[in-house]
């Protein structure tokens, strides 16, 4: 494993939460309990709405690349869709 995780973020998101794949892989190799692995691999934070790409690091120092993804045309909001605020 390269130690790099890419996470796709929706176009309007201002926060993120994900798991570091490198941390999960290392925990599996080391025989760490799954619940403990999830807790140590969790990464979260804020993201500026205008940022298209950001690079963050997990607690172990692995690189996580955050990239904005354009919403598929079929899922874009129109007046017929329910809006939750």
Backbone as a chain_set.jsonl record, in Angstrom:
{"seq": "XXXXXXXXXXXXXXXXXXXXXXXXXXXXXXXXXXXXXXXXXXXXXXXXXXXXXXXXXXXXXXXXXXXXXXXXXXXXXXXXXXXXX", "coords": {"N": [[0.855, -1.19, 0.0], [0.522, 2.244, -0.765], [0.273, 4.246, 1.112], [-1.307, 6.37, 0.636], [-4.453, 7.845, 0.406], [-7.337, 8.563, -1.495], [-10.072, 10.69, -1.348], [-13.302, 11.401, -2.357], [-15.16, 14.314, -2.411], [-18.306, 15.886, -2.05], [-19.61, 18.582, -4.06], [-20.637, 20.737, -2.548], [-19.803, 20.343, 0.055], [-18.513, 21.168, 3.294], [-17.205, 19.977, 5.263], [-15.534, 16.915, 6.22], [-15.292, 13.379, 6.707], [-13.519, 10.449, 6.992], [-11.854, 7.289, 6.413], [-8.515, 6.25, 6.885], [-6.958, 4.374, 4.547], [-4.425, 3.198, 4.545], [-3.811, 3.036, 7.275], [-5.817, 1.257, 8.113], [-5.044, -1.013, 6.687], [-2.523, -1.515, 7.826], [-3.296, -2.039, 10.467], [-4.761, -4.367, 10.104], [-2.73, -6.126, 9.253], [-1.236, -6.157, 11.587], [-2.913, -7.401, 13.358], [-4.78, -5.992, 14.858], [-7.738, -5.283, 16.69], [-10.824, -4.878, 14.948], [-12.621, -2.757, 15.645], [-10.915, -1.077, 17.107], [-9.096, -0.46, 15.107], [-10.718, 1.01, 13.347], [-11.247, 3.272, 14.923], [-8.682, 4.424, 15.198], [-8.042, 4.961, 12.57], [-9.702, 6.925, 11.688], [-10.351, 10.034, 10.17], [-11.022, 13.465, 10.128], [-12.405, 16.713, 9.4], [-12.525, 20.219, 8.478], [-13.339, 21.839, 5.374], [-12.674, 24.281, 3.03], [-15.195, 25.808, 1.086], [-14.524, 26.703, -1.463], [-12.287, 25.266, -2.133], [-10.879, 22.997, -4.34], [-9.206, 20.832, -4.201], [-7.496, 19.242, -1.56], [-4.887, 18.413, 0.741], [-4.453, 16.284, 3.394], [-3.341, 14.824, 6.503], [-3.381, 11.722, 8.225], [-3.45, 10.616, 11.683], [-1.195, 8.99, 11.846], [0.382, 9.98, 9.902], [-0.016, 9.403, 7.206], [-0.756, 10.278, 3.824], [-3.697, 11.887, 2.731], [-5.738, 12.626, 0.124], [-8.056, 15.003, -0.691], [-10.649, 15.467, -2.908], [-12.832, 17.367, -4.91], [-15.903, 16.33, -6.305], [-17.866, 16.507, -9.166], [-21.332, 16.61, -9.126], [-23.352, 14.013, -10.407], [-25.347, 14.513, -13.331], [-27.939, 13.418, -13.198], [-28.429, 13.516, -10.495], [-28.447, 16.125, -9.735], [-29.885, 18.987, -8.207], [-33.228, 19.949, -8.66], [-36.337, 21.788, -8.908], [-38.27, 19.881, -8.381], [-37.261, 18.087, -6.572], [-36.898, 16.91, -3.22], [-35.812, 18.969, -0.609], [-33.593, 19.004, 2.005], [-32.837, 20.812, 4.844]], "CA": [[0.0, 0.0, 0.0], [1.347, 3.436, -0.93], [0.116, 5.2, 2.209], [-2.076, 7.52, 0.153], [-5.873, 7.598, 0.216], [-8.05, 9.647, -2.159], [-11.466, 10.761, -0.918], [-14.081, 12.305, -3.204], [-16.038, 15.153, -1.602], [-19.344, 16.527, -2.863], [-19.293, 19.961, -4.441], [-21.026, 21.715, -1.544], [-19.379, 19.939, 1.404], [-17.549, 22.017, 4.004], [-16.519, 19.125, 6.229], [-15.341, 15.564, 5.725], [-14.915, 12.316, 7.629], [-13.148, 9.296, 6.192], [-10.921, 6.358, 7.036], [-7.23, 6.12, 6.202], [-6.811, 3.004, 4.081], [-3.11, 2.689, 4.968], [-3.935, 2.686, 8.695], [-6.622, 0.041, 8.195], [-4.226, -2.112, 6.186], [-1.502, -1.793, 8.841], [-3.97, -2.645, 11.606], [-5.087, -5.742, 9.71], [-1.477, -6.887, 9.283], [-0.775, -6.264, 12.974], [-3.885, -8.132, 14.149], [-5.523, -5.077, 15.726], [-9.189, -5.453, 16.64], [-11.43, -4.024, 13.925], [-13.152, -1.525, 16.258], [-9.763, -0.221, 17.429], [-8.552, 0.006, 13.828], [-11.6, 2.072, 12.853], [-11.056, 4.476, 15.748], [-7.39, 5.054, 14.929], [-7.949, 5.33, 11.152], [-10.679, 7.986, 11.376], [-9.815, 11.363, 9.874], [-12.134, 14.379, 9.861], [-12.035, 18.122, 9.465], [-13.265, 21.208, 7.687], [-12.821, 22.087, 4.035], [-13.213, 25.513, 2.449], [-16.105, 25.518, -0.029], [-13.881, 27.015, -2.749], [-11.14, 24.365, -2.361], [-11.162, 21.852, -5.21], [-8.344, 19.751, -3.756], [-6.749, 19.51, -0.327], [-4.106, 17.283, 1.216], [-4.416, 16.211, 4.85], [-2.633, 13.639, 6.991], [-3.989, 11.033, 9.355], [-2.627, 10.679, 12.881], [0.053, 8.261, 11.616], [1.153, 10.705, 8.891], [-0.315, 9.004, 5.828], [-1.362, 11.318, 3.003], [-5.065, 11.722, 2.258], [-6.051, 13.669, -0.846], [-9.486, 15.297, -0.798], [-10.969, 16.052, -4.222], [-14.253, 17.634, -5.164], [-16.485, 15.601, -7.43], [-19.072, 17.119, -9.713], [-22.498, 15.759, -8.92], [-23.897, 13.527, -11.681], [-26.487, 15.272, -13.84], [-29.18, 12.816, -12.725], [-28.605, 13.801, -9.068], [-28.454, 17.568, -9.477], [-31.149, 19.453, -7.641], [-34.177, 20.792, -9.385], [-37.474, 22.163, -8.058], [-39.104, 18.721, -8.076], [-36.616, 17.264, -5.562], [-37.017, 17.267, -1.812], [-34.632, 19.639, -0.086], [-33.45, 18.92, 3.457], [-31.928, 21.848, 5.326]], "C": [[0.884, 1.231, 0.0], [1.255, 4.403, 0.235], [-0.677, 6.421, 1.803], [-3.515, 7.093, -0.128], [-6.461, 8.797, -0.52], [-9.52, 9.554, -1.771], [-12.168, 11.788, -1.796], [-15.138, 12.988, -2.355], [-17.083, 15.796, -2.513], [-19.045, 18.012, -3.043], [-19.635, 20.987, -3.372], [-20.548, 21.414, -0.13], [-18.379, 20.923, 2.008], [-16.862, 21.242, 5.127], [-16.408, 17.728, 5.633], [-15.033, 14.634, 6.893], [-14.643, 11.09, 6.771], [-12.243, 8.387, 7.015], [-9.646, 6.305, 6.21], [-7.035, 4.649, 5.834], [-5.484, 2.4, 4.512], [-3.136, 2.268, 6.435], [-4.74, 1.402, 8.866], [-5.824, -1.176, 7.746], [-3.162, -2.504, 7.22], [-2.116, -2.482, 10.055], [-4.327, -4.103, 11.313], [-3.838, -6.622, 9.777], [-1.009, -7.142, 10.71], [-1.753, -6.996, 13.888], [-4.665, -7.281, 15.133], [-7.022, -5.363, 15.587], [-9.808, -4.44, 15.682], [-11.953, -2.703, 14.499], [-12.032, -0.562, 16.615], [-9.145, 0.352, 16.16], [-9.397, 1.142, 13.265], [-11.371, 3.375, 13.615], [-9.745, 5.176, 15.408], [-7.244, 5.517, 13.483], [-8.861, 6.493, 10.774], [-9.985, 9.336, 11.223], [-11.008, 12.26, 9.568], [-11.643, 15.817, 9.988], [-12.939, 18.992, 8.618], [-12.565, 21.423, 6.352], [-13.48, 23.342, 3.485], [-14.048, 25.168, 1.215], [-15.439, 25.759, -1.386], [-12.685, 26.112, -3.061], [-11.568, 23.18, -3.221], [-10.39, 20.617, -4.778], [-7.66, 20.172, -2.469], [-5.996, 18.24, 0.043], [-4.062, 17.37, 2.733], [-3.647, 14.951, 5.23], [-3.401, 13.033, 8.152], [-3.048, 11.152, 10.554], [-1.277, 9.988, 12.734], [0.91, 8.922, 10.539], [0.921, 10.291, 7.457], [-1.041, 10.134, 5.102], [-2.767, 10.932, 2.574], [-5.371, 12.914, 1.359], [-7.569, 13.795, -0.92], [-9.725, 15.984, -2.138], [-12.472, 16.25, -4.335], [-14.7, 16.846, -6.38], [-17.728, 16.337, -7.881], [-20.216, 16.133, -9.551], [-23.041, 15.294, -10.27], [-25.162, 14.293, -12.056], [-27.81, 14.727, -13.288], [-29.457, 13.135, -11.255], [-28.607, 15.292, -8.743], [-29.837, 18.023, -9.083], [-31.973, 20.237, -8.661], [-35.39, 21.001, -8.477], [-38.386, 20.993, -7.677], [-38.526, 17.849, -6.96], [-36.846, 17.804, -4.16], [-35.715, 17.889, -1.341], [-34.636, 19.562, 1.428], [-32.461, 19.97, 3.9], [-31.713, 21.739, 6.801]], "O": [[1.898, 1.261, 0.697], [2.086, 5.305, 0.342], [-0.72, 7.407, 2.539], [-3.756, 6.1, -0.815], [-6.121, 9.937, -0.203], [-10.134, 8.49, -1.853], [-11.687, 12.909, -1.959], [-15.915, 12.329, -1.665], [-16.765, 16.205, -3.63], [-18.309, 18.61, -2.258], [-18.975, 22.024, -3.296], [-20.861, 22.164, 0.794], [-17.508, 21.443, 1.311], [-16.035, 21.793, 5.853], [-17.095, 17.395, 4.668], [-14.565, 15.075, 7.943], [-15.454, 10.735, 5.916], [-11.915, 8.685, 8.163], [-9.694, 6.314, 4.98], [-6.957, 3.788, 6.71], [-5.421, 1.208, 4.815], [-2.544, 1.251, 6.797], [-4.38, 0.55, 9.678], [-5.916, -2.243, 8.351], [-2.931, -3.69, 7.458], [-1.523, -3.407, 10.61], [-4.205, -4.965, 12.184], [-3.888, -7.735, 10.299], [-0.458, -8.2, 11.013], [-1.463, -7.194, 15.068], [-5.16, -7.792, 16.138], [-7.508, -5.65, 14.493], [-9.373, -3.29, 15.612], [-11.748, -1.646, 13.902], [-12.183, 0.648, 16.444], [-8.721, 1.508, 16.135], [-8.857, 2.127, 12.762], [-11.309, 4.449, 13.017], [-9.705, 6.404, 15.338], [-6.411, 6.375, 13.193], [-8.793, 6.991, 9.65], [-9.148, 9.721, 12.039], [-11.908, 11.862, 8.829], [-10.61, 16.093, 10.598], [-13.974, 18.553, 8.115], [-11.359, 21.214, 6.222], [-14.706, 23.453, 3.476], [-13.65, 24.335, 0.401], [-15.766, 25.08, -2.359], [-12.128, 26.194, -4.155], [-12.5, 22.453, -2.876], [-10.852, 19.491, -4.961], [-7.287, 21.334, -2.31], [-6.414, 17.134, -0.298], [-3.681, 18.397, 3.294], [-3.344, 14.115, 4.378], [-3.997, 13.746, 8.96], [-1.966, 11.729, 10.44], [-0.318, 10.35, 13.416], [2.032, 8.485, 10.284], [1.605, 10.788, 6.563], [-1.842, 10.855, 5.699], [-3.011, 9.814, 2.119], [-5.275, 14.066, 1.783], [-8.275, 12.82, -1.178], [-9.068, 16.975, -2.457], [-13.266, 15.411, -3.911], [-13.966, 16.713, -7.359], [-18.55, 16.744, -7.06], [-20.057, 14.942, -9.818], [-23.176, 16.104, -11.188], [-25.948, 14.673, -11.188], [-28.703, 15.503, -12.947], [-30.601, 13.035, -10.811], [-28.755, 15.67, -7.581], [-30.839, 17.503, -9.572], [-31.458, 21.068, -9.409], [-35.447, 20.436, -7.385], [-39.186, 21.109, -6.749], [-39.216, 16.966, -6.451], [-36.971, 19.012, -3.956], [-34.635, 17.385, -1.647], [-35.586, 20.011, 2.068], [-31.346, 20.018, 3.383], [-30.972, 22.535, 7.378]]}, "num_chains": 1, "name": "protein.A"}
